[in-house]
Amino acid sequence: MNFPPNITALVRFLDAQKIDDSLSVLHTITALSRHLAVQNASYEEIADIVEKSEPLTMDILAAAGGSTRGSSPTVLEALLQLGNTRIKKIVTLHSFRQIHRTFQTKTARDVHRNNVWSFSYSHALLSQRCHDACGNDGDAYLPALLERTGVILFGQFFFDAYSALIASKPDNCNRYDWEMMHLGYNSIEVGARYLEHLKIDDIAARVRAQLKPRSESDEIRYFARHLALAKVPVFFDDVVYDEEIIARVRERLGPEFEEGAVLYLKSAFQNSLAA
């Protein structure tokens, strides 16, 4: 399938499509994260979202001891027992496991999806760890995880055309400039527009700033992206990183941070990879 002629037509096309398992997980992660971020979170609404995904329901119930008790708690009881921090961790691990359970074949399309999600998961974990180490409040995980939403959409609906486009890209041109040259729009803007369609404008703004950081939080995600690329080299965009930004964040984190972050990442993969 060829790409639509402009980004407005593309978003209109995406809005009319049935989402597959990868985007279904994305929707679930987004919805849960938005609800959990509210100060007085409604666990009834969170339970409704969880119950739409049988695998996530099973993970939540198991974490609350449902597999060992004589009578399992309800999803709502399990959520109240676990609390926000534990729920967020379960959703994080679930998102990664579910993608890898879904795309087990070795087709080029599934290899691509696994690579994009593996990199995104690594970037998200490292972003939050960097964010916390810098003493910042808030969520760095979800913006980092969703930075490649546009690439995921391109891979789902235009895989052959997109693969051919990226295969023809010279090494001295980054992915996003090449997309812009040939399509008139790029995957960063497509992802941001799709997230706005999901009513998460704040994250869409941060997705747009992924290569041109506008805030301290943007710079931290930028540094984590650079670090993830070095440690999980499965997603190539040929971006040349601004060494001043990298050095500035590295100095804040200290000389021993990167070694510990890499060990943390290895442990996260070992503990969560179900494939």
N, C-alpha and C positions, 0 to 999 in steps of 0.2 A: 504494500500500500504506500502511495506517495504522500508526502506531507501536505497539509492544507496550505493555501497561498499566504496566509497571514495568521498572526497569533489570535485574533478574534475568532476566525473560523476554526482554529485548532481548539480553543477552549469550548466553543459551541459543539464541536465534534466529541470532545472528551465527556462533556456533560450528558451526551446521549448514549454513552457506551456502558455496557455492563462491566463492573470492576471485577478483576480476578482476585485470587487469594492474596497476592502480594499487596494490592491496594486495599483489600478488605482489612488486612492486618494494620495497614497504615491508618485507616479510618478508626479502627478500634483504639489504637495507641493514642491518636490525637484526641478522640472523645474522652477517654479516661484521663489523660493528662490535663485536659482543660477542666474537668470536674474536680480533680484532686488538687488543682492549684487554687481553688476557691477557699477562702478562709473557713467558712462553715459548710464544708462539702456535704452534699446530700447523698448519703450512702444508699438510699433507695434508688436514686437515679443511676448511681454507679453500678448497683446490682443489676439493674435492667440492661445496662450495656454489657456487663460481664456475661449474663445469661444468654446473650445472642451468639456467643462463641463457646461451643462445648469444650474444646481443648483448654481455653482459659478458665472456664468454670471448674474443670477438673483440677487445674493447677492451684486455683484459689482454695478449693475445698481440701485438697491434699495438704497445703501449707497450714491450714487451720486444724489439721489432725483428723480430717474426715475419713482418711483411709484406715485409721487405727481405732476409731471409736466404734462402739456398738451401734450408735445412730449418728449419722452425719449431720452437721449443722446446715442450715440453709445458707445460700450465698450471702444474704444480708448479714446473718449472724457471723459468718466467716470473715466478712469485710470489717465488721465492727471489732472483731477480735484481733485482726491483723494490724489495723491502723494504716495511715497514709504511707509512711516510709516503707513498710514491708510490702504493701500493695504495689508501690512504684517499682520496687526491685523485681517482684514477680512478673509484672507487665513487661519490664525490660527484658528479662530472660525469655519470657514467652514469645515476644516479638521475634527474637533471634531464632529460637527453636522452631517456631512455626514456619518461617520462611525456608529453613533447611529441610524440614519434613516435607514441605510442599514440592520443592524443586530438586528431586533426587535423580532425575534422568540426566544424561550427559549430553543432551542436545545443546547446540550453541546458545540458544535462547536462555535455557536454564542455567548454564554456566555463567552467562552474563549477569543474570539476576542474582545468582549466589555471590558473585564477585562484588556487585554494587552494594548488596545488603551487608556483606561481610565488612567491607570498607566503612560503610555508613555506621554499622554497629561499633566498630573499633573507634571511629572518629567520635561518636557520641560518648562512649565510655571515657575516652581520654579527655574530651572537652569538659565533662563534669568533674573529673579528677583535677584537671588544671584549674578550673573555676573555683572549686572548693579550696584548693591549696593556696590560691591567691586571696582567700578570705572573702570571696564574693558570695552574696546571697542569690537565690533564684535558680532557674532551670537553664542549664547549657546543653543538657542531654537532648531534648526534643528538637531544638533548632538545628543541632548538628546532624541528628538522625535524618531530618527531613531536607537537608540541603540538596540532596540529589533526587528529589521528587520528580523533577522534569526528566532526568535521565531514565528513571524507572518508567515513566509514562511513554517516553520515546521507545524504550525497549519493549514495552508491552504491545503497543499498537503499530509501531513502524519499524520493527526489528531489522528486517532485511535492508530497507532503505537507510536506516540509521547506521547499521554496521558498515555498509558500503561507504557512507559519508565519512565515518571515523577512520576507516581503513585507508582512505585517500588523503588523510590529513598529514601534512609534513610535520616533522618533529619540532620544528622551530615555531609552530603556531599552536596556541592552546585550544582545547576542545571548544570553548565557548565563543571565541573569536571566529573559529572555523564554522561553527553552526550559524553564527550571525551572517557571515559572508555568503553562505549558500542558501540559508532559509529566510533570512530577514528577521529572525528572532532566535533566541538561544534557550537551552534547557533551564538555565537559572530563572529567567523571566517566566517561562512556562510553569515551572514548579511553584513560583511565587503566586502566579495568577490562580493556579489550582488550589493552593492553600487559602487564598482569599475566598475562593468559591466555597471552601469548607468553613468559612467564617473565623479564620485564625489570622487576622491581619497582622498581629504583632510578630508572629513567627515569619510570615511572608516578608516583612520588612527586613528581618535578620537574614533570611535566605538571600535577599537581594544584595546584602552587604558582605556576603561571604568572601569575596575576593578584594573588596575595598572597605576594610573595617572602618566603622564610624564611631565605635565605642570601645571601651575597655573589654567588654564581654565579647564583642566581635573579634578583637585582637586575640583573645584567649582561644576562641574556636579556630581562628586562622592558624595559630601556633599548633594546636592539637591536630588539625588537618595535615599540616606539614609533618608532624611526628607520626601520625597514622600511616601516611604514604610511605615513610621510611621503613616502618615495621610491618605493614600489611600491604605489600606491593601487588595489589590485584586490580586496582582501578587507576587508570592512567588518564590524566587530563592535560599534562605538559604545561602546567602553570608554573611560571617563574615567581618564586616567593620573594617578598620584600625582606631582605636580611635585617633591616633596621627593626621591623616589627618583630621578627623571630628573636632577635637578640634582646629586645626590650622585655618580652615575656619570659624568655629563658633566664634573664637576670633576676626577675621577680621570683621565679620558682626556685632558683638555687641550683648549684652544680650537680647535686645528686638526684634531682627530681626525675630526670628522664629515665635513668636506669630503673628506679622503683616503679615508674609508670609502665615500663615495658613488662616488668615482672607481673604487675597487676593485670595487664592486658592478657598475658599468657594464661594466668590463672582464670580469668573471666571466660576465656574460650574453652579451657579444659572443663570448667564447671557447668557451662551452659550449652555447649555444642551437642545437639542430639543426633546429628547425622552420623 
